[in-house]
Amino acid sequence: MIYLNIFYDFLMIGLFSFGGGYTTIPMVKDIAEKYSVLSIEMLENFIAISESTPGPIAINLATFVGNEIGGLVGGIIATICEVLPAFVIILIFVKYFKKYIDNENVKFALSTIRPCIVGTIMAVGATMFVSNIYPYIKPVMSSSPNYSQLKYILKYFIIAFLIVMVMFLFDKIIKKKISSIKIIILGAILGIAINYIL
């Protein structure tokens, strides 16, 4: 029975997650809460591992979560169900709908979907930000703030600020977008350096 539930849940994620791997995160979060096998912290660790391992984040995340819910078989089912709808849709699109890509209605539909995707990703990002920073901010807001908690918050904002500044400088001065891999490497170097300094 658990495998049928995994099949259905991840098939729905594969079918309705438009916009790339990051849009699957809210749905996977709901599944993790439904089965009560993953804490938010564990899910965030899975997201971090999925992002840093080779392959699309959605497939890696489906494999990790499916494995946590239903073991090896659950991981395989979740992975296949995550990929299957996109695979079928792409086959149909290539076969029949390629000629409609310049159609005004298709362009309108795609331009309507894009802001929804961005909003979904931003909502997940904000939720994860709050869940990570709130345990450190809550004691600081109380009458006796802890120095280590203040230090953690300071590190968090310094790294975020420096990465945004580097991206801005690359975009405006060098007139070139910095790649995601370079941002990840930069974040790691800044994290180590700031951890050493503070």
C-alpha positions as a printed NumPy array, in Angstrom:
array([[  0.   ,   0.   ,   0.   ],
       [  2.833,   2.402,   0.85 ],
       [  4.307,   1.861,  -2.623],
       [  0.999,   2.774,  -4.3  ],
       [  0.913,   5.971,  -2.235],
       [  4.509,   6.801,  -3.218],
       [  3.641,   6.051,  -6.86 ],
       [  0.63 ,   8.385,  -6.785],
       [  2.269,  11.206,  -4.798],
       [  5.434,  11.418,  -6.894],
       [  3.507,  10.967, -10.15 ],
       [  1.466,  14.049,  -9.163],
       [  4.68 ,  15.951,  -8.397],
       [  6.135,  14.986, -11.772],
       [  2.907,  15.943, -13.518],
       [  2.319,  19.333, -11.867],
       [  5.79 ,  20.708, -11.136],
       [  6.311,  23.258, -13.897],
       [  9.47 ,  25.348, -13.899],
       [ 12.269,  23.048, -12.863],
       [ 13.44 ,  21.151,  -9.83 ],
       [ 13.008,  23.915,  -7.28 ],
       [  9.26 ,  24.01 ,  -7.858],
       [  9.021,  20.411,  -6.597],
       [ 10.306,  21.381,  -3.144],
       [  6.948,  22.625,  -1.704],
       [  5.214,  19.441,  -2.896],
       [  7.954,  17.177,  -1.534],
       [  7.721,  19.099,   1.763],
       [  3.991,  18.297,   1.898],
       [  4.707,  14.61 ,   1.245],
       [  7.365,  14.551,   3.973],
       [  4.817,  16.025,   6.411],
       [  2.139,  13.577,   5.243],
       [  4.247,  10.504,   6.042],
       [  5.843,  12.038,   9.17 ],
       [  9.162,  10.347,   8.428],
       [ 11.154,  13.512,   7.761],
       [ 11.713,  16.525,   9.931],
       [ 12.093,  19.931,   8.241],
       [ 15.783,  19.873,   9.146],
       [ 16.242,  16.468,   7.495],
       [ 14.377,  17.639,   4.391],
       [ 16.624,  20.711,   4.209],
       [ 19.644,  18.402,   4.403],
       [ 18.206,  16.316,   1.551],
       [ 17.696,  19.485,  -0.502],
       [ 21.302,  20.54 ,   0.121],
       [ 22.612,  17.089,  -0.837],
       [ 20.335,  16.953,  -3.899],
       [ 21.659,  20.317,  -5.047],
       [ 25.304,  19.375,  -4.555],
       [ 25.206,  15.885,  -6.117],
       [ 25.252,  15.367,  -9.896],
       [ 21.879,  15.288, -11.612],
       [ 18.666,  17.313, -11.448],
       [ 17.636,  18.375,  -7.953],
       [ 14.047,  17.119,  -8.371],
       [ 15.133,  13.587,  -9.261],
       [ 17.763,  13.435,  -6.518],
       [ 15.278,  14.746,  -3.962],
       [ 12.604,  12.264,  -5.067],
       [ 15.111,   9.422,  -4.698],
       [ 16.162,  10.496,  -1.186],
       [ 12.632,  11.1  ,   0.091],
       [ 11.208,   7.973,  -1.576],
       [ 13.993,   5.919,  -0.033],
       [ 13.282,   7.411,   3.393],
       [  9.558,   6.616,   3.089],
       [  9.668,   3.18 ,   1.463],
       [ 13.263,   1.954,   1.414],
       [ 15.107,   1.098,  -1.792],
       [ 11.928,   0.147,  -3.672],
       [ 10.275,   3.401,  -2.554],
       [ 13.271,   5.378,  -3.839],
       [ 13.124,   3.651,  -7.232],
       [  9.348,   4.168,  -7.539],
       [  9.615,   7.843,  -6.519],
       [ 12.397,   8.472,  -9.033],
       [ 10.581,   6.8  , -11.934],
       [  7.291,   8.544, -11.118],
       [  9.034,  11.925, -10.851],
       [ 10.543,  11.54 , -14.338],
       [  7.742,   9.73 , -16.174],
       [  5.291,  12.64 , -16.759],
       [  8.013,  14.975, -18.06 ],
       [  9.351,  12.227, -20.311],
       [  5.904,  11.557, -21.818],
       [  5.087,  15.28 , -22.17 ],
       [  8.378,  15.975, -23.956],
       [  7.815,  13.066, -26.334],
       [  4.326,  14.367, -27.178],
       [  5.57 ,  17.945, -27.472],
       [  8.376,  17.042, -29.851],
       [  6.081,  14.885, -31.947],
       [  3.02 ,  17.148, -32.249],
       [  3.291,  20.609, -30.758],
       [  6.641,  21.951, -31.919],
       [  4.945,  23.939, -34.664],
       [  2.799,  25.776, -32.08 ],
       [  5.69 ,  27.251, -30.084],
       [  5.312,  30.639, -31.82 ],
       [  1.55 ,  30.688, -31.288],
       [  0.393,  33.772, -29.324],
       [ -1.803,  31.681, -26.978],
       [  1.114,  29.382, -26.127],
       [  3.374,  32.405, -25.485],
       [  0.675,  33.938, -23.266],
       [  0.281,  30.692, -21.284],
       [  4.046,  30.428, -20.725],
       [  4.313,  34.098, -19.694],
       [  1.515,  33.488, -17.161],
       [  3.162,  30.387, -15.686],
       [  6.609,  31.997, -15.165],
       [  5.602,  34.466, -12.374],
       [  3.766,  31.664, -10.534],
       [  6.912,  29.539, -10.614],
       [  9.09 ,  32.385,  -9.345],
       [  6.59 ,  33.084,  -6.556],
       [  6.547,  29.428,  -5.51 ],
       [ 10.349,  29.257,  -5.386],
       [ 10.523,  32.523,  -3.415],
       [  7.925,  31.257,  -0.925],
       [  9.937,  28.09 ,  -0.291],
       [ 13.149,  30.115,   0.006],
       [ 11.54 ,  32.471,   2.524],
       [ 10.143,  29.55 ,   4.55 ],
       [ 13.526,  27.819,   4.655],
       [ 15.257,  31.095,   5.561],
       [ 12.881,  31.724,   8.445],
       [ 13.061,  28.126,   9.713],
       [ 16.88 ,  28.273,   9.696],
       [ 17.334,  31.733,  11.203],
       [ 14.373,  31.852,  13.642],
       [ 15.893,  29.514,  16.287],
       [ 18.831,  31.93 ,  16.474],
       [ 16.809,  35.15 ,  16.34 ],
       [ 14.235,  34.108,  18.989],
       [ 16.718,  34.044,  21.918],
       [ 18.317,  37.271,  20.639],
       [ 14.914,  38.971,  20.841],
       [ 14.596,  37.864,  24.465],
       [ 16.138,  39.761,  27.366],
       [ 19.458,  37.87 ,  27.356],
       [ 20.897,  37.446,  23.838],
       [ 23.664,  34.896,  23.413],
       [ 26.894,  35.981,  21.671],
       [ 27.104,  32.779,  19.586],
       [ 23.58 ,  33.349,  18.276],
       [ 24.372,  36.928,  17.293],
       [ 27.542,  35.682,  15.607],
       [ 25.579,  33.076,  13.609],
       [ 23.096,  35.695,  12.364],
       [ 25.944,  38.042,  11.446],
       [ 27.744,  35.303,   9.45 ],
       [ 24.523,  34.431,   7.621],
       [ 23.927,  38.012,   6.484],
       [ 27.57 ,  38.766,   5.64 ],
       [ 27.811,  35.745,   3.321],
       [ 24.463,  36.544,   1.657],
       [ 25.419,  40.209,   1.219],
       [ 28.855,  39.428,  -0.255],
       [ 27.446,  36.884,  -2.721],
       [ 24.766,  39.348,  -3.89 ],
       [ 27.433,  42.058,  -4.287],
       [ 29.675,  39.769,  -6.377],
       [ 26.709,  38.811,  -8.592],
       [ 25.811,  42.49 ,  -8.992],
       [ 29.413,  43.474,  -9.855],
       [ 29.71 ,  40.68 , -12.408],
       [ 26.439,  41.734, -14.006],
       [ 27.059,  45.506, -14.07 ],
       [ 30.844,  45.877, -14.43 ],
       [ 32.044,  42.735, -16.218],
       [ 28.716,  42.473, -18.134],
       [ 28.654,  38.741, -17.603],
       [ 26.513,  36.505, -15.417],
       [ 28.369,  34.454, -12.831],
       [ 27.679,  30.713, -13.09 ],
       [ 25.895,  28.751, -10.356],
       [ 28.97 ,  26.611,  -9.756],
       [ 31.093,  29.709,  -9.123],
       [ 28.445,  31.034,  -6.702],
       [ 28.485,  27.726,  -4.782],
       [ 32.302,  27.761,  -4.642],
       [ 32.278,  31.423,  -3.601],
       [ 29.726,  30.672,  -0.853],
       [ 31.88 ,  27.805,   0.445],
       [ 35.039,  29.956,   0.465],
       [ 33.23 ,  32.851,   2.161],
       [ 31.711,  30.482,   4.719],
       [ 35.117,  29.038,   5.624],
       [ 36.801,  32.455,   5.698],
       [ 34.103,  34.162,   7.777],
       [ 33.895,  31.169,  10.13 ],
       [ 37.647,  31.461,  10.653],
       [ 37.535,  35.241,  11.168],
       [ 34.495,  35.304,  13.443]])
